Amino acid sequence: MNTNTNTANPADEVWAILKELARSQEEAGRRIDRRLEELARSQEETKQQRDESWRRLEKSMDESWRRIEKSQRRLNKDLGGLGNSLGRLVESMFSAKLRDKLKEFGYQFNTQANHKKFCENKRVIAEADSILENGEYAMIVEVKTEMSVDYINEHLERIAIIRRYMDEHGDNRKLVGAVAGGTVHENTLKYAQKKGLFVLVQNGDSIEVAATPDGFKPHEW
C-alpha cells in the first residue's frame, strides 16, 4: 500500500541550514570588510587632519619665533644704546672728580687722559678709561656702571699689560690702579681693596674714594 507523507528529508534540512549559515557568514564577512574599509578611510582622514594640524602649528611657531627674534634684536639694540649712554654718563661723572679725590691720598696728578689706548704694531693691546699721571706715578682707572669681581680681574690684567708696555718704552714710573662704579657691592669693594686698588664710589650727587681698611697699601706695579 502506498502512503504519502510531507515529512522533509533530514538531509535536505541540514543542507538548507548549511546554505543559510554560509550566506550569513558571507554577509557577515561583507559587513566586516565594509567596516574595515570605513575604519581605514577614517584613519587616513584622521592622519591627514593630524598632519595638517601639525603643519599649521609648525608654521605658527615659526612665525612666532621670528617675531620674538625680531623683538629681541630691537630690544637688545635699544638696551645697548641705553647701556652705552648710561656708561658714558657714569664715566663722565667719575672722570671729572678723579684728580681732586685722589689728592686726599697724596697723589698730585697734573694730567689726565680718558680712553687712552696702548698700541703695538698698530694693534690696540690695552685701553684705559682714565689714566692720571705725574712725574712719579701713573694711575690706571677702570669705570663701570656696576663694578664686579670679573671686571676687577680684567683690570688687573690690563694694568699688567700696560706695565709691560711702559717697561718696553723706557717708562719707569710707578703704576697704581683704581676702579670706580655707580654700584659697588660690599664683596666687590673688599676684593678690589685686597688687590691693592683704590675704589671710587658714588655718594649722592658726588663721588668719593671708599674708606680703606686698616693696613691698606696700594699695590704698585
C-alpha positions as CSV (number, residue, x, y, z in Angstrom):
1,M,0.0,0.0,0.0
2,N,1.3,3.4,-1.0
3,T,1.4,6.1,1.6
4,N,2.3,9.8,1.1
5,T,4.0,11.9,3.8
6,N,5.0,15.5,4.0
7,T,8.0,14.7,6.2
8,A,11.1,16.6,4.9
9,N,14.2,14.8,4.2
10,P,16.6,15.4,7.1
11,A,19.5,15.7,4.7
12,D,17.7,18.4,2.8
13,E,17.1,20.3,6.1
14,V,20.7,20.0,7.1
15,W,21.8,21.2,3.6
16,A,19.4,24.2,3.9
17,I,20.8,25.1,7.3
18,L,24.3,24.9,5.9
19,K,23.4,27.1,3.0
20,E,21.8,29.7,5.3
21,L,24.8,29.6,7.5
22,A,27.1,30.1,4.6
23,R,25.0,33.1,3.4
24,S,25.1,34.5,6.9
25,Q,28.8,34.1,7.1
26,E,29.3,35.8,3.7
27,E,27.1,38.7,4.7
28,A,28.9,39.0,8.0
29,G,32.2,39.0,6.1
30,R,31.0,41.7,3.7
31,R,29.9,43.8,6.7
32,I,33.2,43.3,8.3
33,D,35.0,44.3,5.1
34,R,32.9,47.4,4.7
35,R,33.6,48.3,8.4
36,L,37.3,47.8,7.9
37,E,37.3,50.0,4.8
38,E,35.4,52.6,6.7
39,L,37.9,52.5,9.5
40,A,40.8,52.7,7.1
41,R,39.3,55.7,5.4
42,S,38.6,57.3,8.8
43,Q,42.2,56.6,10.0
44,E,43.6,58.1,6.8
45,E,41.4,61.2,7.2
46,T,42.5,61.4,10.8
47,K,46.1,61.2,9.8
48,Q,45.7,63.8,7.2
49,Q,43.9,66.1,9.7
50,R,46.7,65.4,12.2
51,D,49.4,66.2,9.6
52,E,47.6,69.3,8.6
53,S,47.3,70.4,12.2
54,W,51.0,69.9,12.8
55,R,51.8,71.9,9.7
56,R,49.7,74.7,10.9
57,L,51.2,74.5,14.3
58,E,54.8,74.5,13.0
59,K,54.0,77.4,10.7
60,S,52.5,79.3,13.6
61,M,55.5,78.5,15.8
62,D,58.0,79.6,13.1
63,E,56.1,82.9,12.7
64,S,56.1,83.4,16.5
65,W,59.8,82.7,16.8
66,R,60.6,85.1,14.0
67,R,58.5,87.8,15.8
68,I,60.3,87.0,19.1
69,E,63.7,87.2,17.5
70,K,62.9,90.4,15.8
71,S,61.6,91.9,19.1
72,Q,64.7,90.6,20.9
73,R,67.1,92.2,18.3
74,R,65.2,95.5,18.7
75,L,65.3,95.2,22.5
76,N,69.0,94.4,22.5
77,K,69.7,97.4,20.3
78,D,67.6,99.7,22.5
79,L,69.2,98.4,25.7
80,G,72.6,98.6,24.1
81,G,72.1,102.2,23.3
82,L,70.8,102.9,26.8
83,G,73.7,101.0,28.3
84,N,76.2,102.9,26.3
85,S,74.6,106.2,27.2
86,L,74.5,105.3,30.9
87,G,78.1,104.1,30.8
88,R,79.3,107.4,29.3
89,L,77.3,109.3,31.9
90,V,79.0,107.3,34.7
91,E,82.4,107.7,33.2
92,S,81.9,111.5,32.8
93,M,80.7,111.8,36.4
94,F,83.8,110.0,37.8
95,S,86.4,111.4,35.4
96,A,85.5,115.0,36.4
97,K,86.4,114.3,40.1
98,L,89.2,111.8,40.0
99,R,92.2,114.1,40.5
100,D,90.6,116.0,43.3
101,K,89.5,113.0,45.2
102,L,92.9,111.3,45.0
103,K,94.7,114.3,46.4
104,E,93.4,113.1,49.8
105,F,95.7,110.1,49.4
106,G,98.8,112.1,48.5
107,Y,98.7,111.8,44.7
108,Q,99.2,115.1,42.9
109,F,98.4,114.2,39.3
110,N,98.9,117.0,36.8
111,T,97.5,115.4,33.7
112,Q,94.5,113.2,32.9
113,A,93.5,111.4,29.7
114,N,90.4,109.4,29.1
115,H,90.1,106.4,26.8
116,K,93.9,106.2,26.4
117,K,94.9,103.4,24.0
118,F,98.2,101.5,24.1
119,C,99.2,100.1,20.8
120,E,101.8,97.7,19.4
121,N,102.3,97.2,15.7
122,K,99.2,99.2,15.0
123,R,97.1,96.9,17.3
124,V,95.4,98.1,20.5
125,I,96.7,95.9,23.3
126,A,95.0,97.8,26.2
127,E,92.7,100.8,26.8
128,A,92.3,102.7,30.0
129,D,89.1,104.5,30.8
130,S,91.2,107.1,32.5
131,I,94.9,107.5,33.1
132,L,96.2,110.0,35.7
133,E,99.9,111.0,35.5
134,N,102.7,112.9,37.1
135,G,106.5,112.5,37.0
136,E,106.5,109.7,39.5
137,Y,103.2,107.8,39.1
138,A,100.6,106.8,36.6
139,M,97.2,105.6,37.8
140,I,95.0,103.4,35.6
141,V,91.3,103.7,36.3
142,E,88.5,101.5,35.1
143,V,84.9,102.8,35.4
144,K,81.8,100.7,35.2
145,T,78.1,101.3,35.8
146,E,78.2,98.3,38.1
147,M,81.6,97.1,39.2
148,S,82.1,93.3,39.6
149,V,84.9,90.9,40.6
150,D,85.3,89.9,36.9
151,Y,85.8,93.5,35.9
152,I,88.4,93.8,38.6
153,N,90.3,90.8,37.4
154,E,90.2,92.1,33.8
155,H,91.6,95.4,35.1
156,L,94.4,93.7,36.9
157,E,95.3,92.0,33.6
158,R,95.1,95.4,31.9
159,I,97.5,97.0,34.3
160,A,100.0,94.2,33.9
161,I,99.9,94.7,30.1
162,I,100.4,98.5,30.5
163,R,103.2,97.9,32.9
164,R,105.0,95.7,30.3
165,Y,104.3,98.4,27.6
166,M,105.8,101.1,29.8
167,D,108.9,99.0,30.5
168,E,109.4,98.3,26.8
169,H,109.2,102.1,26.2
170,G,111.6,103.1,29.0
171,D,108.9,104.5,31.2
172,N,110.0,103.6,34.8
173,R,107.2,105.4,36.7
174,K,105.3,103.5,39.3
175,L,102.0,102.2,38.3
176,V,98.9,102.1,40.5
177,G,95.3,101.3,39.9
178,A,91.8,102.2,40.8
179,V,88.3,101.1,39.9
180,A,85.1,103.2,40.0
181,G,81.5,102.2,39.8
182,G,78.0,103.6,40.1
183,T,77.2,100.4,42.0
184,V,79.9,98.6,44.0
185,H,78.7,95.8,46.3
186,E,80.5,95.1,49.6
187,N,82.2,91.9,48.5
188,T,83.4,93.6,45.3
189,L,84.7,96.5,47.3
190,K,86.7,94.3,49.7
191,Y,88.1,92.2,46.8
192,A,89.4,95.3,45.0
193,Q,91.0,96.7,48.1
194,K,92.5,93.3,48.9
195,K,94.2,93.5,45.4
196,G,95.6,96.9,46.3
197,L,93.2,99.0,44.2
198,F,91.6,102.3,45.2
199,V,87.8,102.1,44.9
200,L,85.7,105.2,44.0
201,V,82.0,105.1,44.6
202,Q,79.0,107.3,44.1
203,N,77.9,109.3,47.1
204,G,74.7,111.2,46.4
205,D,75.4,113.6,43.6
206,S,79.2,113.3,44.0
207,I,81.8,110.6,44.3
208,E,84.3,109.7,46.9
209,V,87.2,107.2,47.5
210,A,85.8,104.4,49.6
211,A,87.2,104.2,53.1
212,T,90.2,101.8,53.1
213,P,90.6,99.1,55.7
214,D,93.4,99.2,58.3
215,G,96.7,98.3,56.8
216,F,95.6,99.0,53.3
217,K,98.5,99.7,50.9
218,P,98.0,100.4,47.3
219,H,99.7,97.9,45.0
220,E,102.5,99.3,42.8
221,W,103.4,97.7,39.5
